[in-house]
């Protein structure tokens, strides 16, 4: 196997997921539906879509949400933390990964972006 494998494609110069040995790195995912549109409705529906996108990127590399060991979450407004956290907790109900959450201006007119690292040994 090559030293790294890339999975998926993007309209910008990044790979949605990269496997390096037993680790899978998922690029920051944003609340974009499969049709390319940004999800409306606030932090909760946007967080749900972001985490569905993380799940899909992990699957490309043969990993699942249960394999995630670390996430980084950027939210546009710290007052949205509670809503984001509620949805986030529903995706990581058992043994949640380590997490960093920061308030930050984001590149698009969105409320949340999440990247993940998973440990998924090569079979």
C-alpha positions in Angstrom: 0.0 0.0 0.0 1.1 3.5 -0.7 2.2 5.8 2.1 -1.1 7.7 1.8 -4.4 7.1 0.0 -6.8 9.9 -0.9 -10.6 9.5 -1.1 -13.2 11.6 -2.7 -13.0 14.7 -4.7 -13.6 18.4 -4.1 -14.0 21.5 -6.3 -11.2 23.0 -4.2 -7.6 21.6 -3.8 -8.2 19.2 -1.0 -9.2 15.5 -0.4 -12.3 14.9 1.7 -10.4 12.0 3.4 -6.8 10.8 3.5 -5.6 7.5 5.0 -2.1 7.3 6.3 -1.6 3.9 7.7 -4.1 3.3 10.4 -5.2 6.9 10.6 -7.9 8.6 8.6 -7.9 12.4 8.3 -11.2 14.1 7.3 -10.9 17.6 5.9 -13.1 20.2 7.5 -16.7 19.5 6.4 -19.3 22.2 5.9 -23.1 22.1 5.9 -23.4 21.5 2.1 -26.0 19.0 0.9 -25.1 16.5 -1.8 -26.7 18.8 -4.4 -24.2 21.5 -3.4 -26.6 23.8 -1.6 -25.9 25.1 1.9 -28.3 23.9 4.6 -30.6 26.6 6.0 -32.2 26.7 9.4 -29.5 27.5 11.9 -26.9 25.7 13.9 -28.7 22.4 14.5 -29.5 21.4 10.9 -26.2 22.7 9.8 -24.3 20.6 12.4 -26.4 17.5 11.4 -25.4 18.0 7.8 -21.8 18.6 8.6 -21.6 15.4 10.7 -23.4 13.4 7.9 -20.7 14.7 5.6 -18.0 13.6 8.1 -19.6 10.2 8.2 -19.7 9.9 4.4 -16.0 11.0 4.1 -15.0 8.4 6.7 -16.9 5.7 4.9 -14.9 6.4 1.7 -11.7 5.4 3.6 -13.3 2.4 5.4 -13.9 4.1 8.7 -16.9 4.9 10.8 -17.9 7.5 13.4 -17.0 5.0 16.1 -13.4 5.1 14.9 -13.1 8.9 15.4 -10.6 9.8 18.1 -10.4 13.6 17.6 -12.5 16.4 16.2 -12.0 20.1 15.8 -15.1 22.2 15.6 -15.3 25.8 14.4 -18.5 27.7 15.1 -19.2 31.2 13.8 -20.9 32.3 17.0 -20.1 31.0 20.5 -23.8 31.5 21.4 -24.5 28.5 19.1 -22.4 26.1 21.2 -25.4 24.6 23.0 -27.3 23.8 19.7 -24.1 22.4 18.1 -23.3 20.3 21.2 -26.8 18.8 21.3 -26.6 17.5 17.7 -22.9 16.6 18.1 -23.7 14.5 21.1 -26.3 12.5 19.1 -23.6 11.4 16.7 -21.1 10.5 19.5 -23.4 9.2 22.2 -20.9 6.6 23.5 -17.2 7.1 24.0 -17.0 10.5 22.3 -13.7 11.5 20.7 -11.4 14.2 22.1 -12.6 17.6 20.8 -11.5 21.2 20.4 -14.2 23.8 19.8 -13.4 27.4 18.8 -15.3 30.4 17.7 -14.0 31.6 14.3 -15.0 33.5 11.2 -15.6 30.8 8.5 -14.8 30.9 4.8 -18.4 30.6 3.7 -21.6 32.1 5.1 -22.1 29.1 7.4 -22.3 28.5 11.2 -20.1 25.4 11.7 -17.3 23.4 10.2 -15.9 20.1 11.6 -12.8 18.0 10.8 -12.0 14.6 12.3 -9.2 12.1 12.8 -10.1 8.4 13.0 -8.1 5.4 14.1 -9.1 2.5 11.8 -6.5 -0.2 11.4 -6.0 -1.4 7.8 -7.5 -4.9 7.4 
